[in-house]
Every structure is written in C-alpha cells, then in structure tokens.
C-alpha cells in the first residue's frame, strides 16, 4: 500500500466521523478519538486501525460487564459464538483490554461504499436495533424460565 492510500483512508475515516458526530450532535474530537458514545441506551465507539486496516472502521459495542467468577464461562461462550458465525459478515465478540467487559465488534468496509458516513450510520443504527431486540428476547426468556420454575415448584409441592 502506498502512503497516499493510507492518507486517503484516514482522511475518508475522519470525514465520515465528522459527519457521524454532526448527526449525533456530538463533538467531532470525541468521535474521531474513539471515545464512548451512547445512543438509545447502547454504548459504542468507532476505531480506525490505520495501516492494519486502512479501508475499514471498527464499531465496538459495549455488551456488558463480565460477572466476577464467570470469566471462563463467558470466554468459552464468546469463542463458541465466534467459531459458529462468519465474523467478516456478522462481527465477533471479544473482551475489553481490561477484560471486564464484553464487546461486540463489527468491521465496516469504508472502501466499498460511496458514502462512508452513511455506512457507519447504518451499522450503528442496525446494531442499536439488534441490541434492543436481543434485550427484549432475554427478558421474554427470563419470564418464560420463571414461569416454568413457578409451575414446577407448584407441581412438586
């Protein structure tokens, strides 16, 4: 890759981040620097990895805290999910650098789209919607489990 290609990719990322910051009514520096952003109850940040991935941006969504003592189980579940899905298309899960938060990561291909800001905006909107759907499904699952446990307790009483 030529140095000018990297400069163009960094410039494209910076321009897209400025547009995203405008859409979200946030300070451009915070968005460009990858500081956490909260939108509709979902915390995320955007990163550009420079020469490691000049044509892409990575959306990192904070999925939640790892419960103390559950690190091994959580890591196993994350690895099982990652191996069972096409990470290049659906993203992947990992742990934060501190190891106490689960992150969902999705690469956004800035080079394959005419409007990088729109691609980032769509990825963020879709991810926020998916997180809300997932949270609602988890509540329904917890309610169903509670209902089954209540019924089982009455049967065994």
VENLIN-V405420 format. One record per pair of residues at least 4 apart in sequence whose ideal C-beta (glycine too) atoms are under 6 Angstrom apart, sorted by sequence separation. I is the first residue (numbers start at 1). J is the second residue. If there is no record, write none. Layout:
I_J, I_J
This chain:
1_5, 26_30, 28_32, 29_33, 49_53, 70_74, 86_90, 95_99, 21_26, 26_31, 30_35, 38_43, 66_71, 85_90, 87_92, 96_101, 110_116, 113_119, 21_28, 36_43, 37_44, 96_103, 66_74, 36_45, 48_57, 94_103, 18_28, 21_31, 82_92, 20_31, 34_45, 46_57, 47_58, 93_104, 94_105, 108_119, 81_93, 108_120, 34_47, 46_59, 91_104, 92_105, 17_31, 91_105, 17_32, 45_60, 78_93, 91_106, 108_123, 44_61, 43_62, 66_100, 13_48, 65_101, 64_102, 62_101, 63_102, 63_104, 60_103, 61_104, 13_57, 6_51, 9_54, 60_105, 9_55, 58_105, 59_106, 6_54, 58_107, 56_107, 57_108, 56_109, 57_110, 56_110, 55_110, 55_111, 59_123, 61_127, 42_128, 40_128, 39_128, 42_131, 20_117, 12_110, 19_117, 16_116, 20_120, 16_117, 12_116, 16_120
